[in-house]
Structures are given as structure tokens and as C-alpha cells.
Amino acid sequence: MIPILYTSLFVYTAAPNYSFMHNATAAQPVSYYDYIIIGGGTAGCPLAATLSQNASVLLLERGGSPYGNPNITNLGSFGAALSDLSSTSPSQRFISEDGVINSRARVLGGGSCLNAGFYTRAAPYYVREVGWDERLVNESYQWVEKVVAFEPPMRQWQSAVRDGLVEVGVLPYNGFTYDHMYGTKIGGTIFDQNGQRHTAADLLEYANPSGLTLLLHASVHKVLFRIKGKARPVAHGVVFRDATGAKHRAYLKNGPKNEIIVSAGALGSPQLLMLSG
């Protein structure tokens, strides 16, 4: 299975006109929403777009916008964002306890702004294993792929790799497909024909502008829980700071299905929950 990356010309991308996107410095000291989503990455962005259709949603992202940054948007600059060690970098470098250098995303769109751009669907057995609705998952693929997935052109060396894999028996040859399957295939990419990266942030074009508030440079410091009189703690609000250090609070409205959703990544989510007690 070989998703193929390709090269192309430098392309500059203007930011979409997201009327709901603001710097966190513009946030009210206290606000109320049906849903509060922490983390504007590959889970948070599509979730916010979906929930905003019928509810008020606050999406909090600790980083900035990916638009207008050629280190993110252009294939020709791939990797530059990972080597940017500045305080405004879309990636945050860290070293694991066993000495492995890695990076966390710090930008709207999350890891889809930094990775190599391969796109594939989940294996059907995985969807069944986690108990998801297969019909709904397949419908969601169509929704996502209209915006962020593309068939890459094949260069001569890539064709040689493909033919070599087939020749040595990595079979069957499946051609181009987004599906996760055995054998050799030409997989999808999130870079379009012009070398333009498309990220989870692009999925916000599906959002209902009147239902969504997106705050950038909003670092969540704590999830607030109600404990008194409850069999188990119930989250009802968050505390976050803007780029100036000013503190803001956002609370859930009193609806029975309102939720705080933590989608801050494999490292950020448990870290935040630990800091919240």
C-alpha cells in the first residue's frame, strides 16, 4: 500500500472568509454555549462544523490560522514548519523520555497542517471493532473527501516503485483508491493538483456561521467540574487565556445534551484532564 506524494509549483493561498473566526483577545470574559470543543484539529474542526448546524458551538484553538503561511500551505515548503522553532511556529517540538524528537501541532487544522499529506480511509474491520455505524462512516468519507482528498499525479520514479512492488509479489494491485486494503495501491493525498495543502480547517466551510464561534490563540488551562451532589464529576465550563494572558470563562447552557468535548490531541487531551483534577 503506497500513498504517493508529489511535487509542484509554489502557490499562495488566501484565508477563507470565516466570519466566525476571531482572536481570543476579542472574547467576552464570560460566555455560554451548547457545546464547547477544546482543540481545532482533525477531530475538532469537522465536529464543530457539524454541531453548529443545530446548536451554538465554541471552538477553542491554542494556535493560529494556517492560511497565508506558505510553510503549511505549499508542498514545495513541506517540512519547513517542523523545523520552525519560534514561539509562533505551527509545530511545537518536544523530546520524549527515551530521547525521540517529535512535534505537536499548534495551529488550526492540527496535524493535517504538518504531516506528509497521505490520505486513506480506515479499514472496515476497525470501524466494526470500535462499534461505529458503517453507513454513517461511509457518508462522512464523502463529506470529507469533497474538500481535502485528491488523486496524485504519478511521476516516473513513483511508477517504477509501483511496478517494482507488483513484480515482487505485493498483490493485488488495486490502482488508485482511498480504501485501506492489502496489496499495492496509489493512495490519496491532501495536496491538490497545484501543490496546495488542504487541512481539517477547510472543513469549517461546512459550518453554520451563526452557530459557531472559533477563537484562535486560546489556551485552555482547566475544565471546570461540578462535584457537589453528583455521583461523578460533571464538566460544565472551561477557563482559557488569550495571547495577552487575560483569563476568560466559557460555560455550558443548561440543555440536557450539552457537552464539553476534549479533542486536544493524544498528548494535549490527557494533559488538560490531569491539570483539571
SULTAPE-V55172 format. One record per residue. N is the residue number from 1. SS is DSSP state (hx for helix, st for strand, lp for the rest). PHI is phi in whole degrees, -180 to 180 (none if undefined). OMEGA is omega in radians with two decimals (none if undefined). Layout:
N/SS/PHI/OMEGA
N/SS/PHI/OMEGA
This chain:
1/lp/none/-3.04
2/st/-135/2.95
3/st/-64/-3.01
4/lp/-112/3.06
5/lp/-97/-3.09
6/lp/-138/-3.13
7/lp/-110/-3.14
8/lp/-163/-3.07
9/lp/-77/3.07
10/lp/-68/3.13
11/lp/-131/3.07
12/lp/-96/-3.10
13/lp/-120/3.08
14/lp/-82/3.13
15/lp/-70/3.03
16/lp/-68/-3.11
17/lp/-87/3.11
18/lp/-87/-3.10
19/lp/-68/-3.10
20/lp/-92/-3.08
21/st/-96/-3.08
22/st/-141/2.95
23/st/-73/-3.08
24/hx/-63/3.10
25/hx/-63/3.13
26/hx/-87/-3.08
27/lp/-73/3.04
28/lp/-71/3.10
29/lp/-59/3.13
30/st/-137/3.13
31/st/-147/-3.05
32/st/-136/-3.10
33/st/-144/3.03
34/lp/-74/3.13
35/st/-134/3.02
36/st/-123/-3.12
37/st/-112/-3.12
38/st/-102/3.13
39/lp/110/-3.13
40/lp/-101/-3.14
41/lp/-106/-3.05
42/lp/-71/3.03
43/lp/-97/-3.04
44/hx/-64/-3.08
45/hx/-67/3.13
46/hx/-65/3.11
47/hx/-66/3.12
48/hx/-63/3.13
49/hx/-62/-3.12
50/hx/-71/-3.08
51/hx/-66/-3.09
52/lp/-68/-3.14
53/lp/-65/-3.05
54/lp/-134/-3.09
55/lp/-156/3.03
56/lp/-91/-3.01
57/st/-129/2.99
58/st/-111/3.09
59/st/-111/-3.09
60/st/-108/3.13
61/lp/-125/-3.08
62/lp/-74/3.13
63/lp/-96/-3.13
64/st/-104/-3.13
65/lp/-83/3.08
66/lp/-80/-3.02
67/lp/-75/-3.12
68/lp/88/3.10
69/lp/-103/-3.08
70/hx/-63/3.09
71/hx/-66/3.09
72/hx/-99/-2.91
73/hx/-81/-3.02
74/st/-111/-3.13
75/hx/-60/-3.14
76/hx/-63/3.13
77/hx/-105/-3.09
78/lp/-55/3.13
79/lp/97/-3.10
80/hx/-65/-3.13
81/hx/-65/-3.13
82/hx/-72/-3.14
83/hx/-93/3.10
84/lp/-80/-3.09
85/lp/-103/-3.12
86/lp/-72/-3.12
87/lp/-70/3.13
88/lp/-103/-3.11
89/lp/-63/3.06
90/lp/-72/3.07
91/st/-119/-3.14
92/st/-120/-3.08
93/st/-74/3.02
94/st/-147/3.12
95/st/-123/-3.12
96/lp/-70/-3.11
97/lp/-62/3.11
98/lp/-97/2.96
99/lp/90/-3.12
100/lp/-88/3.12
101/st/-80/-3.13
102/st/-147/-3.13
103/st/-139/2.99
104/st/-107/3.10
105/st/-74/3.09
106/lp/-138/-3.02
107/st/-166/3.05
108/lp/-62/-3.04
109/lp/109/3.05
110/hx/60/-3.07
111/hx/-63/3.11
112/hx/-69/3.07
113/hx/-88/-3.00
114/lp/-121/-2.97
115/lp/-79/-3.05
116/lp/-79/3.00
117/lp/87/3.10
118/st/-74/3.09
119/st/-131/3.04
120/lp/-148/3.06
121/lp/-81/3.08
122/lp/-71/3.06
123/lp/-66/-3.13
124/hx/-56/-3.12
125/hx/-65/3.12
126/hx/-68/3.13
127/hx/-59/3.12
128/hx/-68/-3.08
129/hx/-62/-3.11
130/lp/-87/3.04
131/lp/81/3.12
132/lp/-80/3.07
133/lp/-78/-3.05
134/hx/-62/3.12
135/hx/-63/-3.13
136/hx/-67/3.10
137/hx/-62/-3.13
138/hx/-65/3.07
139/hx/-66/-3.14
140/hx/-67/3.09
141/hx/-57/-3.13
142/hx/-61/-3.13
143/hx/-62/-3.12
144/hx/-73/-3.00
145/hx/-69/3.06
146/hx/-64/-3.01
147/hx/-111/-2.91
148/hx/-122/-3.06
149/lp/-121/-3.05
150/st/-145/3.01
151/st/-90/-3.10
152/lp/-81/3.00
153/lp/-71/-3.13
154/lp/-101/3.04
155/lp/-89/-3.02
156/hx/-60/-3.11
157/hx/-68/3.12
158/hx/-70/3.06
159/hx/-63/3.12
160/hx/-66/3.09
161/hx/-63/3.12
162/hx/-58/-3.11
163/hx/-64/3.13
164/hx/-66/3.12
165/hx/-63/3.12
166/hx/-65/-3.10
167/hx/-64/-3.12
168/lp/-88/2.99
169/lp/103/3.06
170/lp/-81/-2.98
171/lp/-121/0.01
172/lp/-81/3.01
173/st/-88/-3.01
174/st/-101/-3.10
175/st/67/3.09
176/st/-85/3.08
177/lp/-161/3.02
178/lp/-84/-3.05
179/lp/-69/3.09
180/lp/-88/-3.07
181/lp/-153/3.13
182/lp/-74/3.09
183/lp/101/3.14
184/st/-106/3.10
185/st/-148/2.93
186/st/-102/-3.05
187/st/-88/-3.13
188/st/-84/3.09
189/st/-140/3.07
190/lp/-95/3.01
191/st/-96/-3.13
192/lp/-83/-3.05
193/lp/-65/3.11
194/lp/-98/-3.13
195/lp/78/-3.12
196/st/-96/3.11
197/st/-76/3.04
198/lp/-114/-3.00
199/lp/-120/3.09
200/hx/-59/3.11
201/hx/-62/3.12
202/hx/-66/3.14
203/hx/-69/3.09
204/hx/-69/3.05
205/hx/-66/3.08
206/hx/-81/-3.03
207/lp/-69/2.98
208/lp/-87/-3.04
209/lp/-57/-3.13
210/lp/-81/-3.12
211/lp/-106/-3.03
212/st/-122/2.94
213/st/-121/3.13
214/st/-112/3.13
215/st/-113/3.09
216/st/-94/-3.11
217/lp/55/3.12
218/lp/-113/-3.11
219/st/-93/-3.14
220/st/-79/-3.11
221/st/-102/-3.07
222/st/-163/2.93
223/st/-96/-3.11
224/st/-92/-3.11
225/st/-119/2.92
226/st/-91/-3.10
227/lp/-117/-3.06
228/lp/-61/3.09
229/lp/77/-3.12
230/lp/-113/3.08
231/lp/-67/3.08
232/lp/-146/-3.12
233/lp/-59/3.13
234/st/-123/3.14
235/st/-70/-3.14
236/st/-136/3.14
237/st/-171/3.10
238/st/-138/3.01
239/st/-115/3.09
240/st/-137/3.11
241/st/-119/3.08
242/lp/-90/-3.05
243/lp/-66/3.11
244/lp/-89/-3.11
245/lp/94/3.14
246/lp/-67/-3.08
247/st/-93/3.09
248/st/-132/3.07
249/st/-127/3.05
250/st/-128/-3.08
251/st/-123/3.02
252/st/-78/2.94
253/lp/-69/-3.00
254/lp/-91/3.11
255/lp/-69/-3.07
256/lp/-69/-3.09
257/lp/-108/-3.11
258/lp/-67/-3.02
259/st/-144/2.89
260/st/-104/-3.06
261/st/-113/-3.13
262/st/-97/3.13
263/lp/-132/-3.05
264/lp/-96/3.08
265/hx/97/-3.09
266/hx/-63/3.10
267/hx/-98/-3.05
268/hx/-69/-3.10
269/hx/-65/3.11
270/hx/-65/3.10
271/hx/-61/-3.13
272/hx/-65/3.14
273/hx/-66/3.08
274/hx/-66/3.12
275/hx/-67/-3.12
276/lp/-89/3.09
277/lp/88/none
